Amino acid sequence: MTEKYVEIVFEGHYNTVRGYLEGLRDGLGTSSKFFFSSESGIAAETLAELIKEWISLGQRLHHVIVEENFCAKIREVLSSKGTDALVNLASIKSSRMVREARFNFKFDAYARKYADEIKELLDRLPEGVSLHNYLPEEKMNHSAEGVELYAPAHDYILRGEGTIIGSVEQIISFRKLLDDHPLIEADKIILVF
């Protein structure tokens, strides 16, 4: 069964929030996962929210994706903290259940070797991750055979784009895998609530 995730927006200093989450997880003796959106390639909500964050709180709001059971523990422990604690229940500005995560990608490959690498990556989707609106376009131009790589004409071209959809944890790791390939451009991850 795939773990469910919740996005919690914390207000506070980054190191304080991270330290608290790591300390709580270690203190509970769990291996619960959490991901800061800013470090995981997850897009901020909307332009309006970004402007609000920038004007009012700067770097004091942190979108953190946590496993559902860990979220319950965080709330339970924070509810017993006083208002003078560095992190308390008032530090949580919002929380929402994440239904799925998705990102768009595109690529241009001008050699079969690189096209095969990309095809292999897209053939190895993790369980619970799916490929949508995938539009590969393969062209062969025999009159351009032997032309150098950076020339305007190429004997082989594979172009493609699509959307990858799945659960948060799998999407984060798969996006990193695609983004690490020099010919694939992966957009930020969008969370669906």
Salt bridges, closest charged atoms under 4 A:
GLU7 OE2 - HIS63 ND1 3.01
GLU7 OE1 - ARG96 NH2 3.52
GLU11 OE1 - LYS93 NZ 3.16
GLU22 OE2 - ARG18 NH1 3.01
GLU39 OE1 - ARG18 NH2 2.54
GLU45 OE1 - ARG96 NH2 2.79
GLU53 OE2 - HIS63 NE2 3.24
GLU76 OE2 - LYS73 NZ 3.41
GLU100 OE2 - ARG102 NH2 2.58
ASP108 OD1 - ARG159 NE 2.80
GLU117 OE1 - HIS181 NE2 2.90
GLU120 OE2 - ARG124 NE 3.81
GLU137 OE2 - LYS139 NZ 3.22
GLU138 OE2 - LYS119 NZ 3.31
GLU145 OE2 - HIS142 ND1 2.81
GLU169 OE2 - LYS33 NZ 3.56
ASP179 OD2 - ARG175 NH1 3.94
ASP180 OD2 - LYS176 NZ 3.04
